């Protein structure tokens, strides 16, 4: 059984939605969710961070769906 995780940017480099969980960047530069995410959702977000957010070649961030 695969799980689908959708990441939607609301404000590039600041705020994202991960399966309905709002993830935002705090004043220390860390991404935090106010609601607990599953380990799979956290893993997908940090993969998105590595591939999209930290990639200087992306000018704007796009919606991504991970099937895990």
ROSE-4610 file (N, C-alpha, C; in Angstrom, 1 decimal, always signed):
// ROSE-4610
residu = [X/X/X/X/X/X/X/X/X/X/X/X/X/X/X/X/X/X/X/X/X/X/X/X/X/X/X/X/X/X/X/X/X/X/X/X/X/X/X/X/X/X/X/X/X/X/X/X/X/X/X/X/X/X/X/X/X/X/X/X/X/X/X/X/X/X/X/X/X/X/X/X/X/X/X/X/X/X/X/X/X/X/X/X/X/X/X/X/X/X/X/X/X/X/X/X/X/X/X/X/X/X/X/X/X/X/X/X/X/X/X/X/X/X/X/X/X/X/X/X/X/X/X/X/X/X/X/X/X/X/X/X/X/X/X/X/X/X/X/X/X/X/X/X/X/X/X/X/X/X/X/X/X/X/X/X/X/X/X/X/X/X/X/X/X/X/X/X/X/X/X/X/X/X/X/X/X/X/X/X/X/X/X/X/X/X/X/X/X/X/X/X/X/X/X/X/X/X/X/X/X/X/X/X]
num = [1/1/1/2/2/2/3/3/3/4/4/4/5/5/5/6/6/6/7/7/7/8/8/8/9/9/9/10/10/10/11/11/11/12/12/12/13/13/13/14/14/14/15/15/15/16/16/16/17/17/17/18/18/18/19/19/19/20/20/20/21/21/21/22/22/22/23/23/23/24/24/24/25/25/25/26/26/26/27/27/27/28/28/28/29/29/29/30/30/30/31/31/31/32/32/32/33/33/33/34/34/34/35/35/35/36/36/36/37/37/37/38/38/38/39/39/39/40/40/40/41/41/41/42/42/42/43/43/43/44/44/44/45/45/45/46/46/46/47/47/47/48/48/48/49/49/49/50/50/50/51/51/51/52/52/52/53/53/53/54/54/54/55/55/55/56/56/56/57/57/57/58/58/58/59/59/59/60/60/60/61/61/61/62/62/62/63/63/63/64/64/64/65/65/65/66/66/66/67/67/67/68/68/68]
x = [+0.8/+0.0/+0.9/+0.7/+1.5/+0.7/+1.4/+0.8/+1.2/+0.3/+0.5/+0.6/+1.7/+1.9/+2.1/+1.2/+1.2/+1.8/+2.7/+3.4/+3.0/+2.4/+2.0/+2.7/+3.4/+4.0/+2.9/+3.0/+2.1/+2.9/+4.1/+5.0/+6.4/+7.0/+8.3/+9.3/+10.0/+11.0/+10.5/+9.1/+8.6/+7.5/+6.5/+5.4/+4.9/+4.7/+4.2/+3.1/+2.4/+1.3/+1.8/+1.8/+2.2/+1.0/+0.2/-1.0/-1.9/-2.0/-2.9/-2.1/-0.9/-0.1/+0.6/+0.5/+1.2/+2.6/+3.6/+5.0/+5.6/+6.2/+6.7/+8.1/+8.8/+10.2/+10.3/+10.9/+11.0/+12.1/+12.3/+13.4/+14.8/+14.9/+16.2/+16.5/+15.6/+15.8/+15.3/+14.7/+14.2/+12.8/+12.4/+11.0/+10.3/+9.1/+8.4/+6.9/+6.2/+4.8/+4.2/+3.0/+2.3/+1.6/+1.3/+0.6/+1.6/+1.5/+2.5/+2.3/+3.4/+3.3/+3.8/+3.4/+3.9/+5.3/+6.1/+7.5/+7.6/+6.6/+6.6/+6.4/+5.5/+5.3/+6.5/+7.2/+8.4/+9.5/+9.6/+10.7/+10.4/+9.2/+8.8/+9.1/+8.8/+9.1/+10.6/+11.4/+12.8/+13.4/+12.8/+13.3/+13.0/+11.8/+11.3/+12.3/+12.6/+13.5/+14.9/+15.4/+16.7/+16.6/+15.6/+15.5/+15.0/+14.1/+13.5/+13.9/+13.6/+13.8/+15.3/+16.2/+17.6/+18.3/+17.5/+18.1/+18.0/+19.1/+19.1/+18.5/+18.5/+18.0/+16.5/+15.7/+14.3/+14.0/+13.3/+13.0/+11.7/+10.7/+9.5/+9.3/+8.7/+8.5/+7.1/+7.0/+5.8/+5.3/+4.0/+3.3/+4.1/+4.2/+4.9/+4.1/+4.0/+3.3/+4.3/+4.5/+5.3/+4.5/+4.8/+4.1/+5.1/+4.8/+5.7/+5.0]
y = [-1.2/+0.0/+1.2/+2.1/+3.3/+4.5/+5.4/+6.6/+7.8/+8.7/+9.9/+11.1/+11.8/+13.0/+14.2/+15.2/+16.4/+17.6/+18.3/+19.5/+20.6/+21.7/+22.9/+24.1/+24.8/+26.1/+27.2/+27.9/+29.0/+30.3/+30.3/+31.4/+30.8/+31.0/+30.4/+30.7/+29.6/+29.7/+30.1/+30.1/+30.5/+29.6/+29.2/+28.4/+27.5/+26.2/+25.1/+24.4/+23.6/+22.7/+21.3/+20.4/+19.0/+18.2/+17.7/+17.0/+17.7/+19.0/+19.8/+20.3/+19.9/+20.4/+21.7/+22.8/+24.0/+23.9/+24.0/+24.0/+25.4/+26.0/+27.4/+27.5/+28.5/+28.7/+29.6/+29.2/+30.1/+31.1/+31.9/+32.9/+32.4/+31.1/+30.4/+29.7/+29.8/+29.1/+27.6/+27.2/+25.8/+25.7/+24.6/+24.4/+23.7/+24.2/+23.7/+23.5/+22.5/+22.3/+22.4/+23.2/+23.3/+22.1/+21.2/+19.9/+18.8/+17.7/+16.6/+16.0/+15.7/+15.1/+13.6/+12.7/+11.4/+11.3/+10.3/+10.2/+10.2/+9.6/+9.6/+11.0/+11.8/+13.2/+14.0/+13.8/+14.6/+14.2/+13.0/+12.5/+13.1/+13.1/+13.7/+15.2/+15.9/+17.4/+17.6/+16.9/+17.1/+16.7/+15.8/+15.4/+16.6/+17.1/+18.3/+19.5/+19.7/+20.8/+20.6/+19.4/+19.2/+19.4/+18.9/+18.9/+20.2/+20.9/+22.1/+23.4/+23.4/+24.6/+25.1/+24.1/+24.4/+24.5/+24.3/+24.3/+25.7/+26.3/+27.7/+27.9/+26.8/+26.9/+27.0/+26.7/+26.9/+28.4/+29.1/+30.5/+30.5/+29.7/+29.6/+28.1/+27.8/+26.4/+25.9/+24.7/+24.1/+23.0/+22.7/+21.6/+20.3/+19.4/+18.1/+17.1/+15.9/+14.7/+13.6/+13.0/+11.9/+10.7/+9.6/+8.3/+7.4/+7.1/+6.3/+5.1]
z = [+0.0/+0.0/+0.0/-1.0/-1.0/-0.5/+0.1/+0.6/-0.3/-0.5/-1.3/-0.4/-0.6/+0.2/-0.8/-0.5/-1.4/-0.7/-1.3/-0.7/-1.6/-1.0/-1.8/-1.2/-2.0/-1.5/-1.4/-0.2/+0.0/-0.2/+0.3/+0.2/+0.1/-1.1/-1.3/-0.2/+0.3/+1.3/+2.7/+2.9/+4.1/+4.7/+3.8/+4.3/+3.2/+3.7/+2.8/+3.5/+2.7/+3.2/+2.9/+3.9/+3.7/+4.1/+3.2/+3.5/+4.5/+4.4/+5.3/+6.5/+6.8/+7.9/+7.4/+8.1/+7.7/+8.3/+7.4/+7.8/+7.4/+8.4/+8.2/+8.7/+8.2/+8.6/+9.8/+10.9/+12.1/+11.9/+13.0/+12.9/+12.9/+13.3/+13.3/+12.0/+11.0/+9.7/+9.7/+10.7/+10.8/+10.3/+9.7/+9.2/+10.3/+10.7/+11.9/+11.5/+12.0/+11.8/+13.2/+13.2/+14.5/+14.9/+13.9/+14.2/+13.9/+14.6/+14.4/+13.0/+12.3/+11.0/+11.2/+10.4/+10.4/+10.0/+10.3/+9.8/+8.3/+7.6/+6.2/+5.6/+6.2/+5.8/+6.0/+7.2/+7.5/+6.5/+6.2/+5.2/+3.9/+3.4/+2.1/+2.1/+3.2/+3.2/+3.1/+3.9/+3.9/+2.5/+1.8/+0.5/-0.5/-0.3/-1.1/-0.8/+0.5/+0.8/+0.2/+0.2/-0.4/-1.9/-2.6/-4.0/-4.6/-3.9/-4.5/-3.7/-2.4/-1.6/-1.6/-1.4/-1.3/-2.7/-3.8/-5.1/-5.7/-5.9/-6.4/-7.8/-8.6/-9.9/-10.0/-8.9/-8.9/-8.5/-9.3/-9.0/-8.2/-8.6/-7.8/-7.5/-6.4/-6.0/-6.5/-6.8/-7.4/-6.5/-6.7/-6.0/-6.3/-5.3/-5.6/-4.9/-5.5/-4.9/-4.8/-3.6/-3.4/-3.1/-3.7/-3.5/-2.8/-1.5/-0.7/-0.2]
